[in-house]
Amino acid sequence: MEILESFMPRIGIEKAATLLSRREREILNLIINGYTNSEIAGLLFVSCRTVDTHRQNILAKLGARNTAVLVRFAVENCTCLGLTPC
């Protein structure tokens, strides 16, 4: 478990909630509900590259090493982040 914890973002949840823009929270919500970049792009009428840029920005802001870690962090803290996993 300690190994897994070492990959988790080191940012407090309160800080995380304020760092993300509305659009980033919207995209993060779709990510945690299993949507691909292509599907998100279609839903939001943006390019796949735009979605990828938002995803990279979310990872950087939250200090997550990869999308799997990001999803775990977001699901565990969805209420504080204003997300609604299915």
C-alpha positions in Angstrom: 0.0 0.0 0.0 2.9 2.4 0.7 4.1 2.0 -2.9 0.7 2.9 -4.2 0.4 5.9 -1.9 3.8 7.2 -3.2 2.1 7.7 -6.6 -0.8 9.6 -5.3 -1.0 13.4 -5.7 0.6 15.2 -2.7 -1.8 18.1 -2.9 -4.5 18.7 -0.4 -8.1 18.2 -1.6 -9.1 21.7 -0.7 -6.3 23.1 -2.8 -7.1 20.7 -5.6 -10.7 21.9 -5.8 -9.6 25.5 -6.2 -6.8 24.8 -8.8 -9.1 23.3 -11.5 -11.1 25.5 -13.8 -14.7 24.7 -14.5 -13.8 23.1 -17.9 -11.0 21.0 -16.3 -13.5 19.7 -13.7 -16.0 19.0 -16.5 -13.3 17.0 -18.4 -12.1 15.2 -15.2 -15.7 14.2 -14.5 -15.9 12.6 -18.0 -12.6 10.9 -17.5 -13.6 9.3 -14.2 -16.7 8.1 -15.9 -14.7 6.2 -18.5 -14.9 8.5 -21.5 -12.0 8.5 -24.0 -10.4 11.7 -25.3 -12.2 11.2 -28.6 -15.6 10.8 -26.9 -15.0 13.8 -24.7 -14.0 15.9 -27.7 -17.3 14.9 -29.4 -19.4 15.7 -26.4 -17.8 19.1 -25.8 -17.4 20.1 -29.5 -13.6 20.5 -29.2 -10.6 18.8 -30.7 -9.0 15.7 -29.3 -5.8 17.8 -28.9 -7.7 20.3 -26.7 -9.0 17.5 -24.5 -5.5 16.1 -24.2 -4.1 19.5 -23.3 -6.7 19.8 -20.5 -5.9 16.3 -19.3 -2.2 17.1 -19.1 -3.0 20.4 -17.3 -5.1 18.5 -14.8 -2.3 16.0 -14.2 0.2 18.8 -13.7 -2.0 20.8 -11.4 -2.9 17.9 -9.2 0.6 16.4 -9.3 -0.7 13.0 -10.5 1.9 10.8 -12.3 -0.6 9.3 -14.7 -4.3 9.0 -15.6 -4.9 5.9 -13.4 -3.6 7.7 -10.3 -5.6 10.8 -11.3 -8.8 8.7 -11.6 -8.3 7.1 -8.2 -7.6 10.5 -6.5 -10.7 12.0 -8.2 -13.0 9.1 -7.3 -11.9 9.1 -3.7 -12.5 12.8 -3.5 -15.3 13.3 -5.9 -17.6 15.1 -3.5 -15.0 17.7 -2.6 -14.1 18.2 -6.3 -17.7 18.6 -7.3 -17.6 15.4 -9.5 -20.3 12.8 -10.1 -18.9 9.4 -10.9 -21.4 6.9 -12.4 
